[in-house]
Amino acid sequence: MYQEERLNKIVDYLEQHGRVSIQDICHIFGVSRDTARRDLLRMEELGLVIRTHGGAILPKQANKVHEYNERLVRESEEKIRIGVFAASLVNNGDFILMDASTTVQFAAEHLTATNVVVVTNSIDNADVLSKKPAVRTYLLGGELHPQHRFLFGQATIEKLRDYQVDKLFLGACSITPDGLFYLNEEDGFVKREMIKRAKQIVVLADHTKFGAQMFYRVCGLEAIDLLITDKQPEQAFVEILQQNNVELLIVSEEGMTEE
């Protein structure tokens, strides 16, 4: 098992048990104590754990992605505005990809263009779009993640390779100067393939996603064409976006502004 896979499983264990010891890691994964220590050091560097004597616990504000339905309940007006504006960018006759994020689901709900074809790995997006007669929906196959309600795996990636689309609408767990990050490696593999299949990459992310450290890097900022958010990032980050030719649109209560 690769270290990245092991770290994901250690996070799952911590979410269930609250703490993990070096002995636990050795027993569960069949690794040496030195390997277990290196895993915890790496997780501490990523901000995923707080190391304790002989093990680790989750930080008070852990990098946790809540279950999908719980996130829908938590969503803010800002995220809804981002989704509404993103939907307005879809032209009649467009072929688009949509990932499995709640902000992207708001875009799906407010889609008004006609003769649109949507490919998605989100069962919730597929359900929303099935009620729109002007939209043809292709739901990718694969293994279902029960908590976050996306399809993933080699079958999903293989099917994605059959498509080429005009736009990809992509949510984000974390945006840093190094790129887009996600907590689930399985989700990241699918998103990386989606990016290869689209002419334009549109990222939908509220201001809380800037600077947060997550586990798995999907792409650098240079892969993004358009970033839609609700608040102006720090000027240093705006300049980094400009250096990477990322167009920034800010959708607030007052309206839309372009940087």
N, C-alpha and C positions, 0 to 999 in steps of 0.2 A: 504494500500500500504506500502511495506517495505521501509526503508530508502534508500537502494541501488537503488531501482527502481525510487524513487523520485529524487535522486541526478542525475541519468541519464537524467531524464526529465528536470531538472533545467539546465543542460548543454545544452540540445537541445534548451531550451528557450533563454539562453544567446547567443547562436550562431545566433539565429534569431533576437534578439532585442538588444544585446550588453550589457544590464544591467538588473538586477532584484532587486526588493525591497522585504523586508520582507512582506509587504502587498500583493504583487503579489503572493508570495509563499502561504500565508494563503488563498487567494482567489482561486487560481488554484487547490490546493490540499486539501483544507478544513482542515488545521491544525492550531494549536495555534501559537502565536508569539514566544513562547519559543521553540517549535519544529522547526519553520523556522530558528531561530537563531542557534540552534544546527546543522541543516543541513548546514548552511553557514560556521560554525566553522569547521565541518568535511571536507567540500570541500576545505577550506583554508589549512587544514592540508595536504590534498592530492595534493595541488598545482594546483587545478582546477580553483580557483577564487582568486581575490583580494577583500577583504572586504572593503566596503565603509560605510559612515554614512547611516544606514538604509537599506543596501543591499549589492550588490556585482557586480563586472564586471569581464570580462575575463582578464587574464594576457596578456601582450604583446606577449609572446611566449606561447600561450595556448597549453595544451595537446590535440590537435585536430588531429584526423585522417582524412585526406582529402578523398574525394570521390574516389572510386576505379580507375576510368579512369584517374582522375587527378594524382593519385599516379603513374600510369604506365608512364605517360609523365615525371614525376619528377625523375623516377628511375635512379640510377647512374650505371656506369660501374661496380662498386664494387658489387652491388646487382646482376647484370647479371652474374658476375663471380661466385658468391656464388651459384646461381641457376644452372649454367652449371656444377659445380663440384658436387652438390647434385645429379643431374641427372645421373652422372657417377657411383654413388653408387647403382643404381638400377640394380639388376641382372635379367637375363632372367628367366621368370617364377615367378617373385615376385608378391605378393599381397600387395598393398600399399594404404595408406590413404593420401590425400592431403587436407589441409585446404584452406581457401580463403584468401591468401595473395599474393601480387604482386611478392615477391621473389620466392615463391613456384610456381607461374605461369611460371616464367622463367625456373624452373626445369622441369615443364611439357612440355614447348616448346622444350627443348633440350633432352628430353627422347629418347634414342636410343635402349634400351633393347627390346626384343621381348617376346611375350606370357605373357605380363604383364596385371594384373587386377588392376584398380585404382577405389577407392571409394572416392567421394569428395562432399562437400556441396557448391562448387564454380561453378556458371554457366559459368564463363570464362574459368576455367580449363577444364570443360566438353567440351566446344567448341573447345579449343586447341587440346585436346586428341581425339576428334571425327575425326580429320584429320589424325590420326595415325592408320593404319590398324593393326599393331601388338599389339594394346592396346585395351582391353575391358574396358569400362567406365560405372560405376554405379553412377548416380547422385541422391543424397539423396533428399527426398521430404521435405516439410515444408513450412513455410512462407518466402517469399523473402524480404530481406533488400534492398530497391531500391538504396541506395547510395553506399553501400559497397558490394552488389551483392553476398551475401551469403544466404544460406537457413538455417533457424533456427526454434526452437520451439520443442514442445514435440514430434511431428511426426518425426522430424529429429533425435532426441535422441533415440526414440524407434527403428527406423530402424537401427541405428548404432549398437545397441545391438545384431543384427543378424550377425555381421561380426567379424572376427579375422584375422589380417593381419601381414605381416612381418615387415613393416616399416611405420611410420607416419612422413610426412614432414610438419613441423609446422612453421609458421611465428611468429613474436613476436612484440608487440608494445613497451614493456619495459622488461628489464632483470635487476634484482637487487639481492643482496644476499638473499632476501626473496623469489625469484622465478620469474615466468613469469606473467606479468600483461597485461591487455587489457582494452580498454576504454568502449567497449560494453559488458554488462553483458550477453546479448543473445548469442553473439559470444562465450563468455567464457564458457557457459554451454555446448555448442557443442564440443569445444576443450577439455574440461575436459573428456567428454565421449570418444572422439577419443583416448586420451592417454590410457584409459583402454583397448582399442581394439587392441593395437599394441605391438609387441615384442620389437621393437627398436624405440625410440623417437629421431628424428633428428630435431633440431631447426636451422632455417636459419635466421640470424639476422646480419645486418651491425653494425658497431661500434657506430652509433648514438643511438642505443637502450639501451646501457648500462647505468644504473643509472637513467634513466628517470622515473619519478613517474607517474603511471597510476592508474586507478580506481579499476579494478577487478582482483583479484589474482586467477589464474587458478590452479597453482601447485607450489610446491617447486622445487629447483634445483635438488633434489635427483631423481625426475621423469625423468630427461633428460639423455639420453645416449651419445649423440653427439651434440656439438654446432659448427656450421660452421659460421665464421665471416670473416671480411676483414682486421681487425687490431688487434694487441695485446692489450687486456684489461690491466688495471692497475694490477700490480703484486699482490696486496692484493685480487683482485677479482679472479685472476688466482688461487691463493691458495684456495679460497673458492670453486671454481669449482672442484679442485682436491679433497678437503675434501668430496665433494658430488659425487665423482667418475664420473664426467662429462668429457668426452674426448673433447678436444678443437682443432679444425683445423682452421688454418688461411689461407685464399685464397687471395693472393695479386697479383700484376702485376708480381712479381718475381717468383711466383709459390706457392705451398702449403707447409706449415710447421705445425708440430704437437707439441702441448705442453703436 
